Amino acid sequence: MVVFGDGGNDIEMLRQAGFSFAMENAGSAVVAAAKYRAGSNNREGVLDVIDKVLKHEAPFNQ
C-alpha cells in the first residue's frame, strides 16, 4: 500500500504502511514517520509518485 501524508494526523498511517511518503511541505514529525519523500502537494507531488510506481520506478529502486 502506498500512502501520502503531510500532517500530524497522518503519522500513524505513515508508520503502518509499506510505502509511506511525506509530502515536501510536511513537518519534521511527519517526515520522520515516512519511509520516502514526495514533492509538494501544491505541485502534483502525489501524481508524480503514482506515475513512478506504475512504471515500477519508485519506491522500488530506492
LUMLUMDREN-2810 file (N, C-alpha, C; in Angstrom, 1 decimal):
<atoms>
<atom><aa>M</aa><ch>A</ch><at>N</at><xx>0.8</xx><yy>-1.2</yy><zz>0.0</zz></atom>
<atom><aa>M</aa><ch>A</ch><at>CA</at><xx>0.0</xx><yy>0.0</yy><zz>0.0</zz></atom>
<atom><aa>M</aa><ch>A</ch><at>C</at><xx>0.9</xx><yy>1.2</yy><zz>0.0</zz></atom>
<atom><aa>V</aa><ch>A</ch><at>N</at><xx>0.6</xx><yy>2.2</yy><zz>-0.8</zz></atom>
<atom><aa>V</aa><ch>A</ch><at>CA</at><xx>1.3</xx><yy>3.5</yy><zz>-0.9</zz></atom>
<atom><aa>V</aa><ch>A</ch><at>C</at><xx>0.4</xx><yy>4.5</yy><zz>-0.3</zz></atom>
<atom><aa>V</aa><ch>A</ch><at>N</at><xx>0.9</xx><yy>5.3</yy><zz>0.7</zz></atom>
<atom><aa>V</aa><ch>A</ch><at>CA</at><xx>0.2</xx><yy>6.3</yy><zz>1.4</zz></atom>
<atom><aa>V</aa><ch>A</ch><at>C</at><xx>1.0</xx><yy>7.6</yy><zz>1.4</zz></atom>
<atom><aa>F</aa><ch>A</ch><at>N</at><xx>0.3</xx><yy>8.7</yy><zz>1.5</zz></atom>
<atom><aa>F</aa><ch>A</ch><at>CA</at><xx>0.9</xx><yy>10.1</yy><zz>1.5</zz></atom>
<atom><aa>F</aa><ch>A</ch><at>C</at><xx>0.4</xx><yy>10.8</yy><zz>2.7</zz></atom>
<atom><aa>G</aa><ch>A</ch><at>N</at><xx>1.3</xx><yy>11.6</yy><zz>3.3</zz></atom>
<atom><aa>G</aa><ch>A</ch><at>CA</at><xx>0.8</xx><yy>12.4</yy><zz>4.4</zz></atom>
<atom><aa>G</aa><ch>A</ch><at>C</at><xx>1.6</xx><yy>13.7</yy><zz>4.5</zz></atom>
<atom><aa>D</aa><ch>A</ch><at>N</at><xx>1.0</xx><yy>14.7</yy><zz>5.2</zz></atom>
<atom><aa>D</aa><ch>A</ch><at>CA</at><xx>1.6</xx><yy>16.0</yy><zz>5.4</zz></atom>
<atom><aa>D</aa><ch>A</ch><at>C</at><xx>1.3</xx><yy>16.6</yy><zz>6.7</zz></atom>
<atom><aa>G</aa><ch>A</ch><at>N</at><xx>0.5</xx><yy>15.9</yy><zz>7.5</zz></atom>
<atom><aa>G</aa><ch>A</ch><at>CA</at><xx>0.1</xx><yy>16.5</yy><zz>8.8</zz></atom>
<atom><aa>G</aa><ch>A</ch><at>C</at><xx>0.2</xx><yy>15.5</yy><zz>9.9</zz></atom>
<atom><aa>G</aa><ch>A</ch><at>N</at><xx>0.1</xx><yy>16.0</yy><zz>11.1</zz></atom>
<atom><aa>G</aa><ch>A</ch><at>CA</at><xx>0.2</xx><yy>15.1</yy><zz>12.3</zz></atom>
<atom><aa>G</aa><ch>A</ch><at>C</at><xx>-0.8</xx><yy>14.0</yy><zz>12.3</zz></atom>
<atom><aa>N</aa><ch>A</ch><at>N</at><xx>-2.0</xx><yy>14.2</yy><zz>11.8</zz></atom>
<atom><aa>N</aa><ch>A</ch><at>CA</at><xx>-3.0</xx><yy>13.2</yy><zz>11.8</zz></atom>
<atom><aa>N</aa><ch>A</ch><at>C</at><xx>-2.6</xx><yy>12.0</yy><zz>10.8</zz></atom>
<atom><aa>D</aa><ch>A</ch><at>N</at><xx>-1.6</xx><yy>12.2</yy><zz>10.0</zz></atom>
<atom><aa>D</aa><ch>A</ch><at>CA</at><xx>-1.2</xx><yy>11.1</yy><zz>9.1</zz></atom>
<atom><aa>D</aa><ch>A</ch><at>C</at><xx>0.0</xx><yy>10.2</yy><zz>9.7</zz></atom>
<atom><aa>I</aa><ch>A</ch><at>N</at><xx>0.5</xx><yy>10.6</yy><zz>10.8</zz></atom>
<atom><aa>I</aa><ch>A</ch><at>CA</at><xx>1.7</xx><yy>9.9</yy><zz>11.3</zz></atom>
<atom><aa>I</aa><ch>A</ch><at>C</at><xx>1.5</xx><yy>8.4</yy><zz>11.5</zz></atom>
<atom><aa>E</aa><ch>A</ch><at>N</at><xx>0.4</xx><yy>8.0</yy><zz>12.2</zz></atom>
<atom><aa>E</aa><ch>A</ch><at>CA</at><xx>0.2</xx><yy>6.6</yy><zz>12.4</zz></atom>
<atom><aa>E</aa><ch>A</ch><at>C</at><xx>0.0</xx><yy>5.8</yy><zz>11.1</zz></atom>
<atom><aa>M</aa><ch>A</ch><at>N</at><xx>-0.7</xx><yy>6.4</yy><zz>10.1</zz></atom>
<atom><aa>M</aa><ch>A</ch><at>CA</at><xx>-0.9</xx><yy>5.8</yy><zz>8.8</zz></atom>
<atom><aa>M</aa><ch>A</ch><at>C</at><xx>0.5</xx><yy>5.6</yy><zz>8.1</zz></atom>
<atom><aa>L</aa><ch>A</ch><at>N</at><xx>1.3</xx><yy>6.6</yy><zz>8.2</zz></atom>
<atom><aa>L</aa><ch>A</ch><at>CA</at><xx>2.6</xx><yy>6.5</yy><zz>7.6</zz></atom>
<atom><aa>L</aa><ch>A</ch><at>C</at><xx>3.5</xx><yy>5.4</yy><zz>8.2</zz></atom>
<atom><aa>R</aa><ch>A</ch><at>N</at><xx>3.4</xx><yy>5.3</yy><zz>9.5</zz></atom>
<atom><aa>R</aa><ch>A</ch><at>CA</at><xx>4.2</xx><yy>4.2</yy><zz>10.2</zz></atom>
<atom><aa>R</aa><ch>A</ch><at>C</at><xx>3.7</xx><yy>2.8</yy><zz>9.8</zz></atom>
<atom><aa>Q</aa><ch>A</ch><at>N</at><xx>2.5</xx><yy>2.7</yy><zz>9.6</zz></atom>
<atom><aa>Q</aa><ch>A</ch><at>CA</at><xx>1.9</xx><yy>1.3</yy><zz>9.3</zz></atom>
<atom><aa>Q</aa><ch>A</ch><at>C</at><xx>2.0</xx><yy>0.9</yy><zz>7.8</zz></atom>
<atom><aa>A</aa><ch>A</ch><at>N</at><xx>2.1</xx><yy>1.8</yy><zz>6.9</zz></atom>
<atom><aa>A</aa><ch>A</ch><at>CA</at><xx>2.1</xx><yy>1.5</yy><zz>5.5</zz></atom>
<atom><aa>A</aa><ch>A</ch><at>C</at><xx>3.5</xx><yy>1.0</yy><zz>5.0</zz></atom>
<atom><aa>G</aa><ch>A</ch><at>N</at><xx>3.4</xx><yy>0.1</yy><zz>4.0</zz></atom>
<atom><aa>G</aa><ch>A</ch><at>CA</at><xx>4.7</xx><yy>-0.4</yy><zz>3.5</zz></atom>
<atom><aa>G</aa><ch>A</ch><at>C</at><xx>5.5</xx><yy>0.6</yy><zz>2.7</zz></atom>
<atom><aa>F</aa><ch>A</ch><at>N</at><xx>4.8</xx><yy>1.5</yy><zz>2.0</zz></atom>
<atom><aa>F</aa><ch>A</ch><at>CA</at><xx>5.4</xx><yy>2.5</yy><zz>1.2</zz></atom>
<atom><aa>F</aa><ch>A</ch><at>C</at><xx>4.8</xx><yy>3.9</yy><zz>1.6</zz></atom>
<atom><aa>S</aa><ch>A</ch><at>N</at><xx>5.4</xx><yy>4.6</yy><zz>2.5</zz></atom>
<atom><aa>S</aa><ch>A</ch><at>CA</at><xx>4.8</xx><yy>5.8</yy><zz>3.0</zz></atom>
<atom><aa>S</aa><ch>A</ch><at>C</at><xx>5.7</xx><yy>7.0</yy><zz>2.5</zz></atom>
<atom><aa>F</aa><ch>A</ch><at>N</at><xx>5.0</xx><yy>8.0</yy><zz>2.1</zz></atom>
<atom><aa>F</aa><ch>A</ch><at>CA</at><xx>5.6</xx><yy>9.2</yy><zz>1.6</zz></atom>
<atom><aa>F</aa><ch>A</ch><at>C</at><xx>5.2</xx><yy>10.4</yy><zz>2.3</zz></atom>
<atom><aa>A</aa><ch>A</ch><at>N</at><xx>6.2</xx><yy>11.2</yy><zz>2.8</zz></atom>
<atom><aa>A</aa><ch>A</ch><at>CA</at><xx>5.9</xx><yy>12.5</yy><zz>3.4</zz></atom>
<atom><aa>A</aa><ch>A</ch><at>C</at><xx>6.0</xx><yy>13.6</yy><zz>2.3</zz></atom>
<atom><aa>M</aa><ch>A</ch><at>N</at><xx>5.0</xx><yy>14.4</yy><zz>2.3</zz></atom>
<atom><aa>M</aa><ch>A</ch><at>CA</at><xx>5.0</xx><yy>15.5</yy><zz>1.3</zz></atom>
<atom><aa>M</aa><ch>A</ch><at>C</at><xx>6.1</xx><yy>16.5</yy><zz>1.6</zz></atom>
<atom><aa>E</aa><ch>A</ch><at>N</at><xx>6.5</xx><yy>17.2</yy><zz>0.6</zz></atom>
<atom><aa>E</aa><ch>A</ch><at>CA</at><xx>7.6</xx><yy>18.2</yy><zz>0.7</zz></atom>
<atom><aa>E</aa><ch>A</ch><at>C</at><xx>7.3</xx><yy>19.2</yy><zz>1.8</zz></atom>
<atom><aa>N</aa><ch>A</ch><at>N</at><xx>6.1</xx><yy>19.6</yy><zz>1.9</zz></atom>
<atom><aa>N</aa><ch>A</ch><at>CA</at><xx>5.7</xx><yy>20.6</yy><zz>2.9</zz></atom>
<atom><aa>N</aa><ch>A</ch><at>C</at><xx>5.3</xx><yy>20.1</yy><zz>4.2</zz></atom>
<atom><aa>A</aa><ch>A</ch><at>N</at><xx>5.6</xx><yy>18.8</yy><zz>4.5</zz></atom>
<atom><aa>A</aa><ch>A</ch><at>CA</at><xx>5.3</xx><yy>18.2</yy><zz>5.8</zz></atom>
<atom><aa>A</aa><ch>A</ch><at>C</at><xx>6.2</xx><yy>18.6</yy><zz>6.9</zz></atom>
<atom><aa>G</aa><ch>A</ch><at>N</at><xx>5.7</xx><yy>18.6</yy><zz>8.1</zz></atom>
<atom><aa>G</aa><ch>A</ch><at>CA</at><xx>6.5</xx><yy>18.9</yy><zz>9.2</zz></atom>
<atom><aa>G</aa><ch>A</ch><at>C</at><xx>7.5</xx><yy>17.8</yy><zz>9.6</zz></atom>
<atom><aa>S</aa><ch>A</ch><at>N</at><xx>8.5</xx><yy>18.1</yy><zz>10.4</zz></atom>
<atom><aa>S</aa><ch>A</ch><at>CA</at><xx>9.5</xx><yy>17.1</yy><zz>10.7</zz></atom>
<atom><aa>S</aa><ch>A</ch><at>C</at><xx>9.1</xx><yy>15.8</yy><zz>11.3</zz></atom>
<atom><aa>A</aa><ch>A</ch><at>N</at><xx>8.0</xx><yy>15.8</yy><zz>12.1</zz></atom>
<atom><aa>A</aa><ch>A</ch><at>CA</at><xx>7.5</xx><yy>14.6</yy><zz>12.7</zz></atom>
<atom><aa>A</aa><ch>A</ch><at>C</at><xx>6.9</xx><yy>13.7</yy><zz>11.6</zz></atom>
<atom><aa>V</aa><ch>A</ch><at>N</at><xx>6.3</xx><yy>14.3</yy><zz>10.6</zz></atom>
<atom><aa>V</aa><ch>A</ch><at>CA</at><xx>5.7</xx><yy>13.5</yy><zz>9.5</zz></atom>
<atom><aa>V</aa><ch>A</ch><at>C</at><xx>6.8</xx><yy>12.9</yy><zz>8.7</zz></atom>
<atom><aa>V</aa><ch>A</ch><at>N</at><xx>7.8</xx><yy>13.7</yy><zz>8.4</zz></atom>
<atom><aa>V</aa><ch>A</ch><at>CA</at><xx>9.0</xx><yy>13.2</yy><zz>7.6</zz></atom>
<atom><aa>V</aa><ch>A</ch><at>C</at><xx>9.7</xx><yy>12.1</yy><zz>8.3</zz></atom>
<atom><aa>A</aa><ch>A</ch><at>N</at><xx>9.8</xx><yy>12.2</yy><zz>9.6</zz></atom>
<atom><aa>A</aa><ch>A</ch><at>CA</at><xx>10.4</xx><yy>11.1</yy><zz>10.4</zz></atom>
<atom><aa>A</aa><ch>A</ch><at>C</at><xx>9.6</xx><yy>9.8</yy><zz>10.4</zz></atom>
<atom><aa>A</aa><ch>A</ch><at>N</at><xx>8.3</xx><yy>9.9</yy><zz>10.3</zz></atom>
<atom><aa>A</aa><ch>A</ch><at>CA</at><xx>7.4</xx><yy>8.7</yy><zz>10.3</zz></atom>
<atom><aa>A</aa><ch>A</ch><at>C</at><xx>7.4</xx><yy>8.0</yy><zz>8.9</zz></atom>
<atom><aa>A</aa><ch>A</ch><at>N</at><xx>7.7</xx><yy>8.8</yy><zz>7.8</zz></atom>
<atom><aa>A</aa><ch>A</ch><at>CA</at><xx>7.6</xx><yy>8.2</yy><zz>6.5</zz></atom>
<atom><aa>A</aa><ch>A</ch><at>C</at><xx>8.9</xx><yy>7.6</yy><zz>6.0</zz></atom>
<atom><aa>K</aa><ch>A</ch><at>N</at><xx>8.8</xx><yy>6.7</yy><zz>5.1</zz></atom>
<atom><aa>K</aa><ch>A</ch><at>CA</at><xx>9.9</xx><yy>6.0</yy><zz>4.6</zz></atom>
<atom><aa>K</aa><ch>A</ch><at>C</at><xx>10.5</xx><yy>6.7</yy><zz>3.4</zz></atom>
<atom><aa>Y</aa><ch>A</ch><at>N</at><xx>9.7</xx><yy>7.5</yy><zz>2.7</zz></atom>
<atom><aa>Y</aa><ch>A</ch><at>CA</at><xx>10.1</xx><yy>8.2</yy><zz>1.5</zz></atom>
<atom><aa>Y</aa><ch>A</ch><at>C</at><xx>9.6</xx><yy>9.6</yy><zz>1.5</zz></atom>
<atom><aa>R</aa><ch>A</ch><at>N</at><xx>10.1</xx><yy>10.4</yy><zz>0.5</zz></atom>
<atom><aa>R</aa><ch>A</ch><at>CA</at><xx>9.7</xx><yy>11.8</yy><zz>0.4</zz></atom>
<atom><aa>R</aa><ch>A</ch><at>C</at><xx>9.0</xx><yy>12.0</yy><zz>-1.0</zz></atom>
<atom><aa>A</aa><ch>A</ch><at>N</at><xx>8.0</xx><yy>12.8</yy><zz>-1.0</zz></atom>
<atom><aa>A</aa><ch>A</ch><at>CA</at><xx>7.3</xx><yy>13.2</yy><zz>-2.3</zz></atom>
<atom><aa>A</aa><ch>A</ch><at>C</at><xx>7.4</xx><yy>14.7</yy><zz>-2.5</zz></atom>
<atom><aa>G</aa><ch>A</ch><at>N</at><xx>7.2</xx><yy>15.2</yy><zz>-3.7</zz></atom>
<atom><aa>G</aa><ch>A</ch><at>CA</at><xx>7.2</xx><yy>16.6</yy><zz>-3.9</zz></atom>
<atom><aa>G</aa><ch>A</ch><at>C</at><xx>6.0</xx><yy>17.3</yy><zz>-3.2</zz></atom>
<atom><aa>S</aa><ch>A</ch><at>N</at><xx>5.9</xx><yy>18.5</yy><zz>-3.4</zz></atom>
<atom><aa>S</aa><ch>A</ch><at>CA</at><xx>4.8</xx><yy>19.3</yy><zz>-2.8</zz></atom>
<atom><aa>S</aa><ch>A</ch><at>C</at><xx>3.5</xx><yy>18.9</yy><zz>-3.3</zz></atom>
<atom><aa>N</aa><ch>A</ch><at>N</at><xx>2.5</xx><yy>18.9</yy><zz>-2.4</zz></atom>
<atom><aa>N</aa><ch>A</ch><at>CA</at><xx>1.1</xx><yy>18.7</yy><zz>-2.8</zz></atom>
<atom><aa>N</aa><ch>A</ch><at>C</at><xx>0.5</xx><yy>19.9</yy><zz>-3.6</zz></atom>
<atom><aa>N</aa><ch>A</ch><at>N</at><xx>1.3</xx><yy>21.0</yy><zz>-3.6</zz></atom>
<atom><aa>N</aa><ch>A</ch><at>CA</at><xx>0.9</xx><yy>22.1</yy><zz>-4.4</zz></atom>
<atom><aa>N</aa><ch>A</ch><at>C</at><xx>1.4</xx><yy>22.0</yy><zz>-5.9</zz></atom>
<atom><aa>R</aa><ch>A</ch><at>N</at><xx>2.2</xx><yy>21.0</yy><zz>-6.1</zz></atom>
<atom><aa>R</aa><ch>A</ch><at>CA</at><xx>2.8</xx><yy>20.8</yy><zz>-7.5</zz></atom>
<atom><aa>R</aa><ch>A</ch><at>C</at><xx>2.8</xx><yy>19.4</yy><zz>-7.9</zz></atom>
<atom><aa>E</aa><ch>A</ch><at>N</at><xx>1.7</xx><yy>18.7</yy><zz>-7.7</zz></atom>
<atom><aa>E</aa><ch>A</ch><at>CA</at><xx>1.4</xx><yy>17.3</yy><zz>-8.2</zz></atom>
<atom><aa>E</aa><ch>A</ch><at>C</at><xx>2.4</xx><yy>16.3</yy><zz>-7.7</zz></atom>
<atom><aa>G</aa><ch>A</ch><at>N</at><xx>2.9</xx><yy>16.5</yy><zz>-6.4</zz></atom>
<atom><aa>G</aa><ch>A</ch><at>CA</at><xx>3.8</xx><yy>15.5</yy><zz>-5.8</zz></atom>
<atom><aa>G</aa><ch>A</ch><at>C</at><xx>3.2</xx><yy>14.1</yy><zz>-5.7</zz></atom>
<atom><aa>V</aa><ch>A</ch><at>N</at><xx>1.9</xx><yy>14.0</yy><zz>-5.4</zz></atom>
<atom><aa>V</aa><ch>A</ch><at>CA</at><xx>1.3</xx><yy>12.7</yy><zz>-5.3</zz></atom>
<atom><aa>V</aa><ch>A</ch><at>C</at><xx>1.3</xx><yy>12.0</yy><zz>-6.7</zz></atom>
<atom><aa>L</aa><ch>A</ch><at>N</at><xx>0.8</xx><yy>12.8</yy><zz>-7.7</zz></atom>
<atom><aa>L</aa><ch>A</ch><at>CA</at><xx>0.7</xx><yy>12.3</yy><zz>-9.1</zz></atom>
<atom><aa>L</aa><ch>A</ch><at>C</at><xx>2.1</xx><yy>11.8</yy><zz>-9.6</zz></atom>
<atom><aa>D</aa><ch>A</ch><at>N</at><xx>3.1</xx><yy>12.6</yy><zz>-9.3</zz></atom>
<atom><aa>D</aa><ch>A</ch><at>CA</at><xx>4.5</xx><yy>12.2</yy><zz>-9.7</zz></atom>
<atom><aa>D</aa><ch>A</ch><at>C</at><xx>4.9</xx><yy>10.8</yy><zz>-9.2</zz></atom>
<atom><aa>V</aa><ch>A</ch><at>N</at><xx>4.6</xx><yy>10.6</yy><zz>-7.9</zz></atom>
<atom><aa>V</aa><ch>A</ch><at>CA</at><xx>5.0</xx><yy>9.3</yy><zz>-7.3</zz></atom>
<atom><aa>V</aa><ch>A</ch><at>C</at><xx>4.1</xx><yy>8.2</yy><zz>-7.9</zz></atom>
<atom><aa>I</aa><ch>A</ch><at>N</at><xx>2.8</xx><yy>8.4</yy><zz>-8.0</zz></atom>
<atom><aa>I</aa><ch>A</ch><at>CA</at><xx>1.9</xx><yy>7.4</yy><zz>-8.6</zz></atom>
<atom><aa>I</aa><ch>A</ch><at>C</at><xx>2.4</xx><yy>7.0</yy><zz>-10.0</zz></atom>
<atom><aa>D</aa><ch>A</ch><at>N</at><xx>2.8</xx><yy>8.0</yy><zz>-10.8</zz></atom>
<atom><aa>D</aa><ch>A</ch><at>CA</at><xx>3.3</xx><yy>7.7</yy><zz>-12.1</zz></atom>
<atom><aa>D</aa><ch>A</ch><at>C</at><xx>4.5</xx><yy>6.8</yy><zz>-12.0</zz></atom>
<atom><aa>K</aa><ch>A</ch><at>N</at><xx>5.5</xx><yy>7.1</yy><zz>-11.1</zz></atom>
<atom><aa>K</aa><ch>A</ch><at>CA</at><xx>6.7</xx><yy>6.3</yy><zz>-11.0</zz></atom>
<atom><aa>K</aa><ch>A</ch><at>C</at><xx>6.4</xx><yy>4.9</yy><zz>-10.5</zz></atom>
<atom><aa>V</aa><ch>A</ch><at>N</at><xx>5.4</xx><yy>4.8</yy><zz>-9.5</zz></atom>
<atom><aa>V</aa><ch>A</ch><at>CA</at><xx>5.0</xx><yy>3.5</yy><zz>-9.0</zz></atom>
<atom><aa>V</aa><ch>A</ch><at>C</at><xx>4.5</xx><yy>2.6</yy><zz>-10.1</zz></atom>
<atom><aa>L</aa><ch>A</ch><at>N</at><xx>3.6</xx><yy>3.2</yy><zz>-10.9</zz></atom>
<atom><aa>L</aa><ch>A</ch><at>CA</at><xx>3.0</xx><yy>2.4</yy><zz>-12.0</zz></atom>
<atom><aa>L</aa><ch>A</ch><at>C</at><xx>4.0</xx><yy>2.0</yy><zz>-13.1</zz></atom>
<atom><aa>K</aa><ch>A</ch><at>N</at><xx>5.1</xx><yy>2.7</yy><zz>-13.2</zz></atom>
<atom><aa>K</aa><ch>A</ch><at>CA</at><xx>6.2</xx><yy>2.4</yy><zz>-14.1</zz></atom>
<atom><aa>K</aa><ch>A</ch><at>C</at><xx>7.3</xx><yy>1.5</yy><zz>-13.4</zz></atom>
<atom><aa>H</aa><ch>A</ch><at>N</at><xx>7.0</xx><yy>1.2</yy><zz>-12.2</zz></atom>
<atom><aa>H</aa><ch>A</ch><at>CA</at><xx>8.0</xx><yy>0.4</yy><zz>-11.4</zz></atom>
<atom><aa>H</aa><ch>A</ch><at>C</at><xx>9.3</xx><yy>1.1</yy><zz>-11.2</zz></atom>
<atom><aa>E</aa><ch>A</ch><at>N</at><xx>9.3</xx><yy>2.4</yy><zz>-11.1</zz></atom>
<atom><aa>E</aa><ch>A</ch><at>CA</at><xx>10.5</xx><yy>3.2</yy><zz>-10.9</zz></atom>
<atom><aa>E</aa><ch>A</ch><at>C</at><xx>10.6</xx><yy>3.6</yy><zz>-9.5</zz></atom>
<atom><aa>A</aa><ch>A</ch><at>N</at><xx>9.6</xx><yy>3.7</yy><zz>-8.7</zz></atom>
<atom><aa>A</aa><ch>A</ch><at>CA</at><xx>9.6</xx><yy>4.1</yy><zz>-7.3</zz></atom>
<atom><aa>A</aa><ch>A</ch><at>C</at><xx>8.5</xx><yy>3.5</yy><zz>-6.5</zz></atom>
<atom><aa>P</aa><ch>A</ch><at>N</at><xx>8.7</xx><yy>3.2</yy><zz>-5.3</zz></atom>
<atom><aa>P</aa><ch>A</ch><at>CA</at><xx>9.9</xx><yy>3.4</yy><zz>-4.5</zz></atom>
<atom><aa>P</aa><ch>A</ch><at>C</at><xx>10.8</xx><yy>2.2</yy><zz>-4.6</zz></atom>
<atom><aa>F</aa><ch>A</ch><at>N</at><xx>10.5</xx><yy>1.3</yy><zz>-5.6</zz></atom>
<atom><aa>F</aa><ch>A</ch><at>CA</at><xx>11.2</xx><yy>0.0</yy><zz>-5.6</zz></atom>
<atom><aa>F</aa><ch>A</ch><at>C</at><xx>12.7</xx><yy>0.1</yy><zz>-5.9</zz></atom>
<atom><aa>N</aa><ch>A</ch><at>N</at><xx>13.1</xx><yy>1.2</yy><zz>-6.6</zz></atom>
<atom><aa>N</aa><ch>A</ch><at>CA</at><xx>14.5</xx><yy>1.3</yy><zz>-6.9</zz></atom>
<atom><aa>N</aa><ch>A</ch><at>C</at><xx>15.3</xx><yy>2.2</yy><zz>-5.9</zz></atom>
<atom><aa>Q</aa><ch>A</ch><at>N</at><xx>14.7</xx><yy>2.6</yy><zz>-4.8</zz></atom>
<atom><aa>Q</aa><ch>A</ch><at>CA</at><xx>15.3</xx><yy>3.5</yy><zz>-3.8</zz></atom>
<atom><aa>Q</aa><ch>A</ch><at>C</at><xx>16.0</xx><yy>2.7</yy><zz>-2.7</zz></atom>
</atoms>
